[in-house]
Amino acid sequence: MSTRAAGIGADDTLDLLLPPGEPVCSPAPADARQIALSGTTMGTGWSLRALAPPELDTGPMAAVLERCFESVIAQMSQWRRDSQLSRFNAGAPGSRHRIGPQFRQVLDCAHSIQRASERAFDPLLGLHSDHWGFGDKGFDEAAPAPARSANVDLGSIRTDEPDVLVQPGGAVLDLSGIAKGYAVDMGVAAIARMGIGHMLLDIGGETKAVGLRADALPWWIDLSVPLGSVASRTRIGLTGWSLATSGHWERRRFAQDRSWSHTLDPESGDPTNDALSANVLHPGCMQADALATALIVLGLDEGIAFADRHRVPARIVGPRRVAESAAWREWKQ
């Protein structure tokens, strides 16, 4: 997990970040029930904390969330052989593949961030991700690195039909840098449709908060401090915001005396190691997830310059320094 519920002791020092809350946000009723659910999905854990009206039947809540997550997996999982994404990846050159509306929505967002970041966020690095051991085959040191095609981007696999992709030959999608965030957005929307307006949902460190806690305060989140960094402890009060973290220190591969991160440089296809982690705030968790990946690829200097150009509240942690965007600094207390 890249974030955790607030638990720093009273004697510890920490930075406090308070983004502006939702325009109209009334506290939950005094008799609201506190709900805590958890489970596993997409190779990680999920958790929900919510305040439910006393008359609401909360029994189906876990099943509602699991259906949301399963829908994302069925369309976008690189691990499930019969997913829409896997069928596209295995398709013959020129083959056409129909995708679901959720898949299309994620691709639209991914394409937008790919263009804005000049391919720092690139979901078409699937072959390279597999080569470095982050697919389902493991790392083979003797295998040659795949060639990088500069001519294939998300625009080149789209067609005139918004629900159809074309396989140009050898294109391998990997949406792991955006799909969890989208699943968080879907889950929050589904629980909100049940009549719940106060909740915190997390999938593997991608987090979205709406409403307030039972004590009428924001949902407090403590950022994990990467090992070996000089980052200070930071607590963020969330309501109406999503928080995403991309980190090198949590998901790595090891071979003999080497180790490397899961984040890849789109130009070379090799792992990047400049930044240890990137934290991004955005109303949408899908967008925050993809932006955090882009920033950690760009590194401290280029990443913060990008964040400042696009008014993204962001923090990037390196081994010896921490860089914060102007929007992030505005909210520090």
ChimeraX attribute file (.defattr): number of C-alpha atoms within 10 A of each C-alpha:
attribute: neighborCount
match mode: 1-to-1
recipient: residues
	/A:1	16
	/A:2	22
	/A:3	20
	/A:4	15
	/A:5	13
	/A:6	15
	/A:7	10
	/A:8	13
	/A:9	7
	/A:10	7
	/A:11	6
	/A:12	7
	/A:13	11
	/A:14	13
	/A:15	13
	/A:16	16
	/A:17	19
	/A:18	17
	/A:19	20
	/A:20	12
	/A:21	16
	/A:22	14
	/A:23	8
	/A:24	7
	/A:25	15
	/A:26	12
	/A:27	16
	/A:28	20
	/A:29	13
	/A:30	11
	/A:31	12
	/A:32	16
	/A:33	17
	/A:34	15
	/A:35	13
	/A:36	13
	/A:37	13
	/A:38	14
	/A:39	13
	/A:40	13
	/A:41	16
	/A:42	18
	/A:43	9
	/A:44	12
	/A:45	14
	/A:46	22
	/A:47	17
	/A:48	23
	/A:49	18
	/A:50	24
	/A:51	24
	/A:52	22
	/A:53	18
	/A:54	13
	/A:55	9
	/A:56	12
	/A:57	10
	/A:58	15
	/A:59	8
	/A:60	11
	/A:61	16
	/A:62	17
	/A:63	10
	/A:64	14
	/A:65	23
	/A:66	17
	/A:67	13
	/A:68	18
	/A:69	22
	/A:70	15
	/A:71	18
	/A:72	22
	/A:73	21
	/A:74	19
	/A:75	21
	/A:76	25
	/A:77	22
	/A:78	23
	/A:79	15
	/A:80	15
	/A:81	13
	/A:82	14
	/A:83	19
	/A:84	20
	/A:85	26
	/A:86	20
	/A:87	17
	/A:88	22
	/A:89	21
	/A:90	15
	/A:91	19
	/A:92	15
	/A:93	12
	/A:94	12
	/A:95	13
	/A:96	17
	/A:97	16
	/A:98	17
	/A:99	18
	/A:100	16
	/A:101	12
	/A:102	18
	/A:103	21
	/A:104	18
	/A:105	15
	/A:106	20
	/A:107	20
	/A:108	16
	/A:109	15
	/A:110	24
	/A:111	19
	/A:112	17
	/A:113	19
	/A:114	22
	/A:115	15
	/A:116	15
	/A:117	19
	/A:118	13
	/A:119	21
	/A:120	24
	/A:121	30
	/A:122	28
	/A:123	24
	/A:124	21
	/A:125	25
	/A:126	22
	/A:127	21
	/A:128	24
	/A:129	23
	/A:130	19
	/A:131	21
	/A:132	26
	/A:133	18
	/A:134	19
	/A:135	16
	/A:136	11
	/A:137	10
	/A:138	12
	/A:139	17
	/A:140	13
	/A:141	11
	/A:142	6
	/A:143	9
	/A:144	8
	/A:145	16
	/A:146	12
	/A:147	10
	/A:148	15
	/A:149	13
	/A:150	8
	/A:151	6
	/A:152	14
	/A:153	18
	/A:154	20
	/A:155	14
	/A:156	13
	/A:157	16
	/A:158	18
	/A:159	12
	/A:160	7
	/A:161	8
	/A:162	14
	/A:163	16
	/A:164	15
	/A:165	22
	/A:166	19
	/A:167	21
	/A:168	15
	/A:169	15
	/A:170	17
	/A:171	25
	/A:172	22
	/A:173	21
	/A:174	24
	/A:175	22
	/A:176	17
	/A:177	23
	/A:178	26
	/A:179	27
	/A:180	28
	/A:181	29
	/A:182	26
	/A:183	27
	/A:184	28
	/A:185	24
	/A:186	20
	/A:187	25
	/A:188	25
	/A:189	15
	/A:190	17
	/A:191	22
	/A:192	14
	/A:193	10
	/A:194	15
	/A:195	11
	/A:196	20
	/A:197	22
	/A:198	29
	/A:199	24
	/A:200	28
	/A:201	24
	/A:202	29
	/A:203	27
	/A:204	21
	/A:205	24
	/A:206	29
	/A:207	32
	/A:208	31
	/A:209	31
	/A:210	25
	/A:211	27
	/A:212	27
	/A:213	21
	/A:214	19
	/A:215	10
	/A:216	14
	/A:217	13
	/A:218	22
	/A:219	24
	/A:220	22
	/A:221	21
	/A:222	20
	/A:223	22
	/A:224	19
	/A:225	17
	/A:226	19
	/A:227	11
	/A:228	11
	/A:229	16
	/A:230	14
	/A:231	21
	/A:232	15
	/A:233	15
	/A:234	18
	/A:235	23
	/A:236	22
	/A:237	20
	/A:238	27
	/A:239	27
	/A:240	22
	/A:241	21
	/A:242	27
	/A:243	31
	/A:244	33
	/A:245	28
	/A:246	30
	/A:247	25
	/A:248	20
	/A:249	17
	/A:250	15
	/A:251	12
	/A:252	16
	/A:253	15
	/A:254	12
	/A:255	10
	/A:256	5
	/A:257	5
	/A:258	7
	/A:259	10
	/A:260	19
	/A:261	20
	/A:262	21
	/A:263	25
	/A:264	24
	/A:265	21
	/A:266	22
	/A:267	13
	/A:268	12
	/A:269	20
	/A:270	18
	/A:271	20
	/A:272	20
	/A:273	20
	/A:274	15
	/A:275	26
	/A:276	25
	/A:277	30
	/A:278	30
	/A:279	27
	/A:280	27
	/A:281	27
	/A:282	19
	/A:283	16
	/A:284	19
	/A:285	29
	/A:286	28
	/A:287	26
	/A:288	31
	/A:289	30
	/A:290	30
	/A:291	34
	/A:292	28
	/A:293	26
	/A:294	29
	/A:295	29
	/A:296	33
	/A:297	28
	/A:298	24
	/A:299	23
	/A:300	24
	/A:301	13
	/A:302	13
	/A:303	27
	/A:304	25
	/A:305	19
	/A:306	20
	/A:307	23
	/A:308	17
	/A:309	11
	/A:310	11
	/A:311	14
	/A:312	20
	/A:313	23
	/A:314	29
	/A:315	28
	/A:316	28
	/A:317	25
	/A:318	22
	/A:319	16
	/A:320	10
	/A:321	12
	/A:322	18
	/A:323	20
	/A:324	22
	/A:325	21
	/A:326	18
	/A:327	18
	/A:328	22
	/A:329	14
	/A:330	13
	/A:331	14
	/A:332	14
	/A:333	8
